[in-house]
Amino acid sequence: MDALERSVTEVARRTDFSGVVRVDDEAGTRLALAYGLADRANSVDVTLDTRFAVASGTKGLTALTVMGLVERGELSLDTTARSVLGKDLPLVDDAVTVEQLLAHRSGIGDYLDEDTDLDIEDYLMPVPVHELTTTEDYLRVLDGHRAKFAPGERFSYCNSGYVVLALIAERRAGQPFPELVTSLVCEPAGLVDTDYLRSDQLPGRAALGYLQVDGHWRTNLLHLPVRGNGDGGIYSTVADVHRFWLALFDGRIVTLQTLAEMVRPRSTVPSGKYRYGLGFWLHGSSDVVQLDGYDVGVSFHSWYDPASGLTATVIANTAEGAGPVLELLQTIVFG
């Protein structure tokens, strides 16, 4: 383990990594390290308790929230989006189901289409970011995007699909989506530091996200919605992420039967390296389950191996920061 710590520290220092790394197995915590600055202007160090945005890592919690409503009988995998949306978002095909949205097989148009050549450091949001505070606020962002293909035809990663899922969950449950995530996922899992925080009102332990512009560090405040939703934007800590995996595979968030359905592969990405279930990435040739997030000022990767009980998490407050540490852990920890 000393050798692993030395290797991680060497990579972190060489790449100016700013973030946290944690590895656990059934015997306990094997590695927990923090590097860099959570607030560069005020020289606030990153610590193991720092709360980081996890970008699309949020999608796993969204999927679990939806499946929690399925277990309660308020939704089903066959529920159509149209039955809940009514006249809203008319370009969403009437046949699109909750299951297809969860599996990224809905074919709906994406407001942030990652199949195109996006520059994440650009200002990509089509409305002022401070206006995106509730799920219903996102209707203006979701509307007007034509379908890419017929529902169920193939896999295409879709951010819009997960905001639509949040909208469906919120309308069916009659409760704001962030509150649903708290009650159906965070509280059962014992997550004490996981929540949708406003980026313009961050508490002291939360890291600011950064990008470099003309050699200067700037925060990502003007790039992302001021409060996230179904497709991303939740904040967490490495300790909470570890708690999440243990609670999930202990059946404390959804039943183990529901979990088995969520980690059943629905698609294999073209490279064959990964598969996708409902809200979770799956290793292409093993049972390892993972959540990933990448955005301007954010990079997040976390894995759980049900066979060994091994978890590994890397979070950084820059878009590319977690990459080199991630590659090292994939080689050394997961082989």
N, C-alpha and C positions, 0 to 999 in steps of 0.2 A: 504493500500500500504506500510506503514511503516512495517507492519508485514511481508509482502512478501520480502521486502528488507532485513529485519533482517534474515529471513530464508535463502535467497540466500547467504548472506554474511557468515552466519554460515557454510553452506555447502562448500562454496568457501574456507574459511580459514581451515576447517577440512581436505579438500582434496588437498590443495595446488593448487587450480585452477588458471590457468594463461590464461586469456582471457576476453571476453566481453559478457554481457547479456543485451538484450533490449526487452521490451514489450511495444506495442502500441495498442490503440484502437481508435475508431472514435473520442474520446474526446482529444486525444493527446498521448504523451509519458507517460506511467505509471511507467516505470522502465528503467534506463540506468546506468549500473555499469561496471567498469573495474578493473581487478585484475592482479597481477603478473608482469612478466617481458617479454618484447618483445625481448630484447637482454640481455641475462644473463651475458655475458662476460663484457659488458659495463654498466650494471645496468640501462638499459633503461626501464622505466615503460611502461606497456600497458596503453593506453588511449582509450577513445571512438572513436578517429579518427585513431587508428591503423589499418593498412591494413593487413588482414589475408588471407592465402591460404584457399580455401573452398573445395578442393579435388573434390569429385563427385557432389557437389553442382553445379559445372560447367555444368553438363549434361542438366539441365533445360535451360540454355542459349544456349547450342548447339541445343537442340530441337527447341527452338524458332527461331534460325537462319535458320534452315532447313525449318521450317514452313513459315518463311518470304519469302524464295525462292519459296515455293509452292504458296504462295499468289501472287508472281510476275510472276508465270507461268514458272519458270525456272526448277522446279521439280514438281513431283506429289507423292502422297503416294504410288502409284503403280509403280513408277520408279524402275527398278531393279538396284542393285548395279553393276551387270556385264555390263550394258549398259554404265556405266561411268568408271568403272575400266579397261575395255579392257582386256588385258592379265595379268594385275597385280593381285596378290592374287588369284591364280587359285583354291585354296581349298574352296573359298567362293562359295556356291551353286549358280548356274545361276538363280535360282528362287527367291532368297532373295530380298525383297523389302525395300524401305525406311521406310514404316510403320512398318515392322517387326523389323528393326534395332532400330527404335525409341521405340518400345514397349518391347524390349529385348525378342523377339520371333523369332529371325533369325536363331538360332541354330549354328551360326558360332563359330569356336574355339576361345578361349579367351587367349590373351597373359598374362593376370593377372586374372586367373580363381578363383573367390571368392567362387565357389562351392567346391574347394579343401581346404586342411588344410594349408593355407598360414601363414607364420610368417611375418607380414608386416615390422618387424624391421630387417629382413634379406635384403640382396642386391638382389632384385628381377629382376631388369631390365637386359635383355639379351645382351644389348649393352652398351658401356660407356655412362653415362647419359649426358655428355656434348655434345654429338653428336645429341641429340634430340632437335632441335631448330625449325624445320619447319614441316608441316604436311607430306610432302613427305618423310622426314627423318624416319617417323614411319613405312614405308613399310617393313623395315627389321625386325621390332618388330612384325608386324601383320602377316607376312608370315609364312607358315609351320605348322599352327594349324588346325588339322582336325575338321570337323563339329561334333557337339555333338548330333544333331538330325535334322530331316527334318525341313525346314522352316515352321514356323507357328504352329508347333506341341505343344509347351508349352512355358512357361516363364522360362528364365534363365538369370539372370543379367550378362551383358556382356560389359566389358570395351572396348574390341576391336571394338564392334559394333559402339560405339560413335566416335572412331577415324576414322572408315570407313565413317561415316556420315560426319565428317569434311572434309575428302578427297573428297567425292562426292560434297559437297557444294562448296569447293574451286575450283574444276575443272569445275563445271557447271557455276559458277559465274565469273571465271577468276580473282579471287582476293584472297589474303592470308586469311586463315580462321580467325585469330585474328582480322583482319580488318573488316571482315564480322560481327563478333560478336559486334564490336564497332558500326558499322553503322546501323545494324538491331535491336540491342537490347539495348546497353548501351546509345546511343545518344537519341533515342526516349523516353527512360525511365528516362533520366536525371541523369544517373549514372556517377558521377565525379571521383570516386576512384576505379573503377572496370576495371581491365585490366590483360592481361597475362604478368606478370613480370618475368624476368630472376632471378632465385634463387641465381646466383652468382653476381648479380648487383642490389640488392634490394635498393629502396630509403629509406630515413631515417624513414619514418612512417610505414614501413612494418615489421611485426614480423617474426623472424626466427622460424622455426619449430624445436622441440627438442625431443630427446629420451634419456633414461638413459641406460648407458652401464657400468656395473661393478661399479655402484654407482656414476658415473660421467655423467654430462649432455653433450651431443653432438648434433650438428645440423644435420638436415636431408639432407644436401646438396648433399651427395654422394648416396642417396637412390632414388631420384626421378628425372624425366627428368628436365633438366635445364630450359626448358620452356614448360609449359603444352600445352594441345591440347583439342580435343573434349570430352575426358572422364574426364578431371580434370585439375587443376593447375591454375585456375584464382584466382586473389586476389580481396578482397572487404572489405568494412567496414559495421558495423551494420546499419549505416545511409543509405548507398546505398542499402542494402538488404531490408530495409523498403520501400525505394523509388521504388524498383523493384516490390514488391508485389502490391503496389498501382497502379503503371503504368500498370502492367499486367492486373489487373482486371478492369481497366478503359478503356481498349482497345487501349492503346497507343503503344503497342509493336506489337501485332497481333490483328486482329479483334476479337470481343467477340464470333463470330461464330467459328472462328478457335480455340480460347481458349477452348470453350465448347467441341470441338473434342479432344483437348489435355488432358482434365481432365475427359474424358469418360473412365471408367475402361476397360482395355483390359485383365487384369489378376488379380487373387487373389493369394497372396503368400500362401504356404501350411498352415501356422499358422492361416490364416484368419484375422490377425490383420491389414494387409495392402493390398491395391490393387495398380495397376500401370496403368497409362495412357500412354501418349507419353511424356517422359522426366520428369514426376512428379510422386512422391509417393502420394497415396491417402489413407486417413484413411479408415479402414475397414468398419465402420458403420456410418460415417458422411461425410460432404462435405469438411472437412479440407484437404488442399493441402500442401505438404511439399517437401523440398529439404534436402538431407542429404549428408554428406561427411565424410570419415574416411580414414586416411592413416597415415603413420609414420610421426609424428610431426604435425598432423592436425586432428581436429574434428569439425564438423559443422552441425548444425541442425536449420532449420527455418520452421515455419508453418504459414499458413494464413487461417483464418476461414471466408469465404465469408458471412456467416450469420450475424456475429457480427462485422466484420471488424477488428478482433483481430489478431495481428501478434506477434510472439515471436521468438527470434533468440539467439542462443548460439554458440560462436566460441572460440576455444582454440588452442594454439600452441603446444599441445601434443595430442597423439592419443586417450588416454582415458579420457582426462581432462574434456570434456564437459558432460560426462555421468551422474555424480551425480546431476549436476545442471539441466540437461535435465529432469531427472526423477522427480525432484522437480517441475519444471514448468509444466510438463505434469499432475501432480496431482493437483496442486493448480490453475493454469491458465486455463487449458483446461478440468479439471475435469476427 
